[in-house]
Amino acid sequence: MWLLTTGVPGTGDLSTLATDLYGAFQTTFLGPLSSSCSLTECTVHYFSSGEEITASSSAVHSGGDESEIIGVNTASVISWTISTRYRGGKPRNYLCGMSQAALGGSRKWTDGYVAAQTANAGTFLTTVNGLAPGSITTVTLGCIHFFRGGVALSPPTFDPFIAGKAQQRICSQRRRSGHEFA
């Protein structure tokens, strides 16, 4: 995930940001995942004028669903909406650690799971965009484009996420699994 920030953060501000991001992910996306799946660390890398500062937050938090975990390459996908249109890979997050309770068939997740994860994506986006730790005055969740039409962009461009939606189909972390259901 990429964040566009304003302000000039120090290492302490970035540690707070990592803790806040970790908490936002834990309270939104981790709950519906299998209790066999654990989140252990959130690392933040800040890039500015050739400088990189790294900070992290560590703790072990497990998913909240006690049902059996599905295969390790199975994923639920959050597709993020941005304002620009382009050909190629779209911004997505692949969530592993899915549980049997989320299965709605051999190729799709339950409607309830999809609705809950779509709502969680909105909550995560709102929470992250509302962060302002220390000297970081604004945070915007989005993606960076390093190339357009096969040509390197200098500087790269940032597109903020407008919304997120959980996909109905069961996906793989290794390859795409076809078109979304209508």
C-alpha positions as CSV (number, residue, x, y, z in Angstrom):
1,M,0.0,0.0,0.0
2,W,1.2,3.5,-0.7
3,L,0.4,6.6,1.4
4,L,0.8,10.2,0.4
5,T,1.6,12.3,3.4
6,T,2.2,16.0,4.2
7,G,4.4,17.2,6.9
8,V,8.0,16.2,7.7
9,P,7.9,13.2,10.0
10,G,10.5,11.9,12.3
11,T,11.1,8.3,13.2
12,G,8.7,8.6,16.2
13,D,5.9,9.9,13.9
14,L,6.5,7.0,11.6
15,S,6.4,4.5,14.5
16,T,3.0,6.0,15.5
17,L,1.8,5.8,11.8
18,A,2.9,2.1,11.7
19,T,1.0,1.4,14.9
20,D,-2.1,3.2,13.6
21,L,-2.0,1.4,10.3
22,Y,-1.5,-1.9,12.1
23,G,-4.6,-1.2,14.3
24,A,-6.7,-0.1,11.3
25,F,-5.9,-3.4,9.4
26,Q,-6.5,-5.4,12.6
27,T,-9.9,-4.0,13.4
28,T,-11.2,-4.1,9.8
29,F,-9.7,-6.9,7.7
30,L,-8.3,-9.4,10.3
31,G,-11.6,-10.2,12.1
32,P,-13.2,-12.2,9.2
33,L,-10.0,-14.2,8.6
34,S,-9.2,-17.6,10.1
35,S,-7.8,-17.7,13.6
36,S,-5.0,-19.7,12.1
37,C,-3.9,-16.6,10.3
38,S,-1.8,-14.1,12.2
39,L,-0.6,-10.5,11.6
40,T,2.8,-9.9,13.2
41,E,4.2,-6.6,11.9
42,C,3.5,-3.4,10.0
43,T,6.5,-1.7,8.5
44,V,6.5,1.9,7.1
45,H,9.1,3.2,4.7
46,Y,9.1,7.0,4.2
47,F,10.8,8.3,1.0
48,S,11.6,11.9,0.5
49,S,14.4,13.5,-1.6
50,G,16.4,10.3,-1.8
51,E,16.1,9.7,2.0
52,E,14.4,6.7,3.4
53,I,13.3,6.3,7.0
54,T,11.9,3.0,8.3
55,A,9.7,2.3,11.3
56,S,7.5,-0.6,12.4
57,S,5.0,-1.9,14.9
58,S,5.0,-5.5,16.0
59,A,2.5,-7.6,17.9
60,V,0.7,-10.9,17.1
61,H,-3.0,-10.7,16.3
62,S,-4.9,-13.6,14.9
63,G,-8.1,-13.7,12.7
64,G,-11.4,-14.0,14.5
65,D,-13.0,-16.8,12.6
66,E,-12.6,-20.2,14.4
67,S,-13.7,-22.3,11.4
68,E,-11.1,-24.3,9.4
69,I,-8.7,-22.4,7.2
70,I,-8.8,-22.8,3.4
71,G,-5.7,-23.6,1.3
72,V,-2.7,-21.2,1.6
73,N,-2.9,-19.8,-1.9
74,T,-6.6,-18.9,-1.7
75,A,-7.4,-15.2,-1.3
76,S,-10.1,-12.7,-1.0
77,V,-9.5,-9.6,-3.1
78,I,-10.3,-6.0,-2.3
79,S,-10.3,-4.0,-5.5
80,W,-9.7,-0.3,-5.0
81,T,-11.3,2.4,-7.1
82,I,-9.2,5.4,-8.4
83,S,-10.3,8.3,-10.5
84,T,-8.0,7.6,-13.5
85,R,-8.6,4.8,-16.1
86,Y,-5.8,2.9,-17.5
87,R,-5.0,-0.5,-19.0
88,G,-3.1,-2.9,-16.8
89,G,-3.1,-4.1,-13.2
90,K,-5.5,-2.3,-10.9
91,P,-4.9,-1.6,-7.3
92,R,-5.8,-4.6,-5.2
93,N,-5.1,-6.2,-1.8
94,Y,-5.1,-10.0,-1.6
95,L,-6.2,-11.2,1.8
96,C,-5.0,-14.7,2.8
97,G,-6.1,-16.8,5.7
98,M,-9.6,-17.3,4.5
99,S,-11.9,-19.6,6.6
100,Q,-14.4,-22.2,5.5
101,A,-17.2,-20.1,6.9
102,A,-16.7,-17.5,4.1
103,L,-17.3,-20.1,1.3
104,G,-20.5,-19.6,-0.7
105,G,-19.7,-22.4,-3.1
106,S,-16.7,-23.7,-5.0
107,R,-16.0,-20.4,-6.8
108,K,-17.4,-17.6,-4.6
109,W,-17.6,-16.1,-1.2
110,T,-20.9,-15.7,0.7
111,D,-22.8,-12.6,0.0
112,G,-22.6,-11.7,3.7
113,Y,-18.8,-12.0,3.7
114,V,-18.5,-9.8,0.5
115,A,-20.7,-7.2,2.0
116,A,-18.8,-7.2,5.3
117,Q,-15.4,-6.9,3.6
118,T,-16.6,-4.2,1.3
119,A,-17.8,-2.3,4.4
120,N,-14.5,-3.0,6.0
121,A,-12.6,-1.6,3.0
122,G,-14.6,1.7,3.4
123,T,-13.8,1.8,7.1
124,F,-10.1,1.1,6.5
125,L,-9.9,3.8,3.9
126,T,-11.7,6.4,6.1
127,T,-9.6,5.4,9.1
128,V,-6.3,5.6,7.2
129,N,-7.2,8.9,5.5
130,G,-8.1,10.3,8.9
131,L,-4.7,9.7,10.5
132,A,-2.4,12.6,11.5
133,P,0.3,11.3,13.8
134,G,2.7,13.9,15.1
135,S,4.1,16.1,12.4
136,I,2.3,14.2,9.7
137,T,-0.6,16.5,9.0
138,T,-2.5,14.4,6.3
139,V,-2.4,10.8,5.1
140,T,-4.0,9.6,1.9
141,L,-4.2,5.9,0.9
142,G,-3.7,5.2,-2.8
143,C,-1.4,3.8,-5.4
144,I,1.6,5.0,-7.4
145,H,2.1,4.8,-11.1
146,F,5.7,4.4,-12.1
147,F,4.9,3.8,-15.8
148,R,2.2,4.9,-18.2
149,G,2.0,3.5,-21.7
150,G,5.3,1.7,-21.2
151,V,7.1,4.9,-20.5
152,A,8.7,5.6,-17.1
153,L,7.0,8.6,-15.3
154,S,9.3,11.1,-13.7
155,P,8.1,11.9,-11.2
156,P,5.7,8.9,-10.6
157,T,2.1,9.9,-10.1
158,F,-0.1,9.1,-7.1
159,D,-3.8,8.2,-7.3
160,P,-5.9,8.2,-4.1
161,F,-8.3,5.4,-3.4
162,I,-11.9,6.5,-3.7
163,A,-13.5,3.3,-2.5
164,G,-12.9,-0.4,-2.0
165,K,-15.0,-3.4,-2.9
166,A,-14.5,-7.1,-2.0
167,Q,-14.7,-9.4,-5.0
168,Q,-17.3,-12.2,-5.0
169,R,-15.1,-14.8,-6.7
170,I,-12.5,-16.9,-4.8
171,C,-9.1,-15.7,-6.0
172,S,-5.5,-17.0,-5.8
173,Q,-2.5,-15.2,-4.6
174,R,-0.6,-16.8,-7.5
175,R,-2.8,-15.9,-10.5
176,R,-6.1,-14.3,-11.5
177,S,-9.1,-16.6,-11.5
178,G,-11.2,-15.1,-14.4
179,H,-13.8,-12.4,-14.5
180,E,-15.8,-11.1,-11.6
181,F,-19.4,-12.3,-11.4
182,A,-22.1,-10.1,-12.7
